[in-house]
Amino acid sequence: RHAVCIFYLVLRALDTIEDDMTISLDVKVPMLHEFHSYLYQPEWKYMESKEKDRQVLEDFPTISMEFRNLSKVYQDVISDICHKMGVGMAEFLEKKVDSQHEWDKYCHYVAGLVGIGLSRLFSASELEDPIVGQDTELANSMGLFLQKTNIIRDYLEDQLEGREFWPREVWSRYAKKLSDLAKPENIDMAVQCLNELITNALHHVPDVLTYLSRLKNQSVFNFCAIPQVMAIATLAACYNNKQVFSGVVKIRKGQAVTLMMDATNIQAVKAIMYQYVEEIYQKIPSTDPSSNKTQQVITSIRAMSLPSSPMASRHHYSPIYLSCAMLLAALSWQYLSTISKATEEYVQAGEN
């Protein structure tokens, strides 16, 4: 718990430096590269930030002291991820996301590394087997699936705030400018672009299921599984949906609560994934350019997630346990969403 808490606060401080547009690039880039070293400098703090979360920089000596009080195995993980993320932030300060490969790379820096770091912490704590922390490809996919879902869903919000995260390689096949997708006359092409990106994101689901199937600790499972089922439900709501380009598409609160209560074991999660990919499958337009690819990836997900038992997990636990599980779920979703949101201005920084 303490390691995850400090991990979050350290990354929040790093994000706050990256987000602060009042810091010049010649100052910001070295700070991002060297930030991991500040963890071992008891007096280091930064008092010049104008960001709303500047307290984590002004009070950084408190955070770094707690960091140094952690076991060395936790310190090593947090410092390493912080170093890699800082380098990645600096890289994307001055360039846009063009190719699908760069999209994956950007999402790796801002979310995949969080998944890798958390996985290494789970293993270091011995709550999970070593393989959970060692298999970085699966842990990376956990982060990419969440990050891509947020980027896809938040098209309009990002456009209104001058941010662009959809990869040019994809959207340029449907419009001259990414902003053109929001124009009513372009809605058909916009939805086709949306469907292609959702299909891209769905390719991470098999990795997600494999990752979750390895988890043994109930709290770790809840922490990891609930954001993933929220993401698949969000993609199902967004698929072939024109409203993505005119407003915010969200899953209902009651739906979210049901997902939190049900996603407590791997069979339940597989059943949830199956349910939502079937929902997507039923909405695939025959004329959609990505229809074959969408059908293929759903077929592979089906093969891994065929329900073998009814989702009765909620009846296996006491009301007190469920309350704790739902609180953990809410916190974990908020944690990953906040990390994602806070890092969604990386590319915008480069544009400015």
N, C-alpha and C positions, 0 to 999 in steps of 0.2 A: 504493500500500500504506500509506504513512504517513498520507495523508489519511483513508483509510477507518478506520484504527486510531484516529486522534484523534477522528474523527466518533463512533465507538463510545464512547470514553471520556467525551467531553463529554455524550453522551446518557445514559450510565450515571450520571454525576454528577447530571444533571437528574432522572432517574428516582429516584435515591436521596433527593433532597429531597422529591419528590412522595410517595414511599412512606412516609416517616417520619411516623408518626402522633403522635409526641411534639412535633412542631412545630405550634404553633397556626395556625389559618387566617389570622389577621391578620398573621402573620409569613410564612407559606408563600406566600400569593397574591402579594404583592409580589416575593418571591424568584423565583417562577416567571416572572413578567412581565419581570423585570430580568436573569434569569440570563445571557442572551446578552451582556450588557454586561460581565459578570465575566470574559469571555474576554480582554478588553483591560485588565484590572486585575491587574498582575503579583503583587500581594500578597494578592489575595482568596482566602480559604479559609473553610471552615465547620467548626468543631470541636465543635459541639453535637449532632451526629447520633448516634443509637443504632442505625442500620441496619447490617446485616452488611457492606455495601459502602461504609461511611463513609470508607474510605481514599482513595477518589477525590475526596472533598470535603476531607479533611484535607491531601492532597497536591495539591490543585488547582493551585497555582502551577507545579508541574512540567508538568501537562497544558496549562495555558494558555500556558506558555512554548513548548512544542512546537507548539501551535496557531499562535502568532504567528511561528514559523519556517517555516510552510507558505507556499506561494505565495498571493498575494492572491486568486486565483480560487477556491482551495480554502477560504480563510478566509471569503470572502463567502458561499459556499454553506452552510458549517457554521453560521455565525452566523445566517443567515436562517432555516434550518430549526429551529435551537435556539429562536429567538424565537417562531416560529409554534407549535412544539410546547409551549412553556411557557405560551403564551396558551390553547391547547387544554386542557392539563392543568388549569389554573385554572378553566376553564369547566365541566369535568365533575367538579370536586371536590364541587359542591353540587347535582348533579342526576343522575337515573338515565337509562338509555337507554330511552326510551319508543317512539318511532316508528322505522320502518325507515330513515327519513331520518336520524334521530339516530344510529342504529347505524352507518350509512355515515360519518357525521361523526366519531363517536368513533373508528372504525377508521382514518379518515383521519389524525386527530391522532396516534394511537399507532403506526401502521404505514405508512399511505400516505405520510406525510411522510418516513419513512425511505427508501421506494422512490424518491420524488422526489429526495431529497438524494443518494442513491447514484447515480442516473441523471445528475444534474448533475455529479457528480464524474467519472463515466466519460467524459462529453463534455469536461469541462474538461481532462482528462488527454490528450485526443485519441486515446485508445484506441478510442473510439466516435464516430460522427458526431454533429453538433450536435442532430439531431432527437431522439436518445435522451433528452437532457436537457431539451429544449424541450417534448416531448409529455407534460405532467404528468398527463393523464387516464390514459394507459396505465401510467405509472409508479405512479400511485395504485392502479390495479387490481391491480398486482403485490403491493402491501402488503395491500390489502383481502382478497385471496384467501387469503393466509397467515393473517391475523388472524382472519378469520371461521372458518377451519378449526380453529384453536386454540380459539376460543370455543365452537364446536359440540362438539368432542371433549371439552372439559374441563368439561362441565356438572356432573358429580357432584363433581369436585374443588373447583370454585368454590362449589358449594352447601355442601359440608362446611366451607369456610373463610369462609362468609358473604358471598360475592361473587356478584353477578348481572350478566350481560352479554347474556343473550338479550333481544331487544327485546320490550317489553310488548305492542306492537301485534300481534305474532304469537302469543306464548304465551297471551295473555289469551283467545284464541279456543278454547283447549284446556283451560284450567284457571283456577281462581280465584287461585291463587298459583303462582309458578314452582316452588316446592319441591314442590307437589302432583304434578308430573310424575314424581317419583321413587317415588311410592307404587305398589305392585304393581297395585292395582285401577284405576289410571289409565294403564296401560302402552300400551294401544291409542292413546289420544289423545296420549300422550307421543311415540310413534313418528311419528304424523302431523305433530306439531309439528316434530320433528327433520327429517323429510323436506322440510318446507316451507323450513326454514332452509338445508338443503343445496342445495335448488333455487335459493335466493337466491344462495348462494355460487358456484354453477356459472355464473352469468351473467358472472362475471369471466374465465372461461377464454378466450373469443375475444380479449379484450384482452391476456391473458397471451401467447397464441400470436403475436399481432401484434408485441408488444414484443420477444419472444425472436427473432423472425425478422429483426429489425433489427441484432442484435448481431453483431460481426465478430471480436472478440478472444476467443480460446479460454478464457482464465482468467475473463474477465468472464462469458462464456456459462455456464460451469460454476457460477460463484458464483450466478448468477440462476436457472438452470434447475433445479438439483437440489432446492432447497426447494419449487419449484412442483410437480414430479412427486411429491415426498413428500406434498404436500398433497392432490393428486387421489387418490393411493392411500389416504390416510387417510379422505377423504370416502367413497370406495367401500366401505371397511371399516365405516364408521359408518352408511351409508344403510340404513334400515329395520331397524336393529339394536337390539334391546332392551337389549343389554349397555351401551350408552352411559349408561343410567340406573342401572346397578348396579356398574359398574367402569370401568376404563380400557381403551379400544379402541386398540390400537397395531398398526402394521404390523410384520411379522416382521423380524428383523435381516437375514436372508438376502435378503429382499425389498428392504430398504433398500440393501444393498450392490449388488444387481443394478441398481437404479434409478440409483445413483451412477455405476456403470460404463457404463450405457447412455446416459444423458442428456447426450451430448457434442456433439450437433448438432440442428438444428431438425427434421429429418425423424424422427430417433429420438424426440424429445420429442412430436411430433405422434402418432406411433404409440403411445407410452405413454398419452397423453391419450385416444386412441381406445379403447385396451384397457380403461381404467378407466371411461369413460363407458358403454361397452357393458356392463360388469359391473353398473353402476348400473341401466341400462335393463332388464336381465333381472330385476332385483329389484323393479321398480315394481309395487306392488299395484294391481289394477284399481279397488279401492274407495278408494284414497288421494285425499283432496281436492285434492292438488297434482299428481296424476298427469299431467294434460294439460300443465301448465306444465313439469313435469320432462321430459316427452317432447319438448316444443318446444325447450327449451334444449339438450338432447342432440342434437337434429337439427341445430341451428346449429353445435354443436361438431364433429359428424361431418363437416359440409361443409368445415370448415377443416382437419381432421386426418386425412382419408383417407390411409392408409399408401400411399406410392408406392414404397417400397423396404424390404427387410427390415432389422431393427435389427441391423446388423453393426458398429456403431461401435466396439465394444470391440476388434475385431481390427485396427483401423487405427492403434493407438497402442502404443508400447513399454511393457513392464511398469513401467519407471521413471516414464514419463509417467503411467500409470494410478495409481501410488502417489501421485504428487503431486496428481493430479486428485481422488482419493478423500480426501486430506487436506484439500484446499481445500473439497471438498464438505462434509465433516464440520464444518469451521470455519464455512462460510457458513450451514449449517443451524443450528448452535449459535448463531451471531451473531443470526440473525433470530428464532430461538426465544427467546433470552434477552431481546432487545429487547421481544418480544411479552409474555413472562412478566412482565418487570419492570414493564410498563405496565398489566397487567390489574387493578391495584388502584385505578385512577383513580376509577371510579364508587363503589367501596366507601368511598373517602375521604369522598365527599360524604355517604354514609349515616351515617358516624360523626361 
